[in-house]
């Protein structure tokens, strides 16, 4: 709101203008939320890709056939993660009712050859987007990294 003293018909008066900024504030809050989301997405993607590329680099340096197979698998995971990122970008803000147990089970299934899991989940529905699945995968893969190093968490 802005007010200014003026003379109106020879009398002192106040001229005021006001603008409803509700929509602008809502847009700013939404933009801040999206920036936070993309920042988290970027950090997770960088972390995951760096881990995968470390395996690839080690395999190339050692020229071990078994490690080279593992390196190829990791490169395929990097490509998959990049494709998943596109889906996450498209899902931004699109919350839907999802079953957390289904997300966890799909991630555990993906890593079952690399680690052993004991999962007992009941159906749990929350409002979320595909980023939840990515976050669960990040937790499982990091726990898996610790198990491979002999340091289970």
Phi, psi and omega in degrees: 000141179227132180233144180220139175283135179220173172253129180232117182053041176080001180246146175294140180211174177240128176257121183234145174233144179222145178233132176283114183259013182304311182296319179298317179297319178297318179296319178297318178295318178296318178297318178297319178296317179294320177299318178297317179299311181292327177296315178296316179301316179297315179298315180296317182295314179300315180300310182296315181293320178298318178299314180295319181291333175297318177297316180298314181299315179299317180298318180291321179294319183273341181052038179271127184301318180296318178291327178296322175298317178297321180298318178297320177298318180294322177296321177297323177295321179299314179299317179297320180295321178296318177295320178297326180298321178299317179296322179294320178299318181290332182277353183309124177082346181274082179280141176215165179284119181233153177267111182300322180302320178296317178299311182298313181298322179292324178289317178299319179300320181295326185254007187297334178283344184258341182203164177259144183229146170236107185236123175233097183238142170260165179297132178221116183257133176223162173272119182202176172239189184297344179298331179298316179298318179297319179295318178297317179298321179298317179296313182296316182292326177290320176297319178298320178300317179296321179294322180294329180276003182078022183230068183297142179241000000 
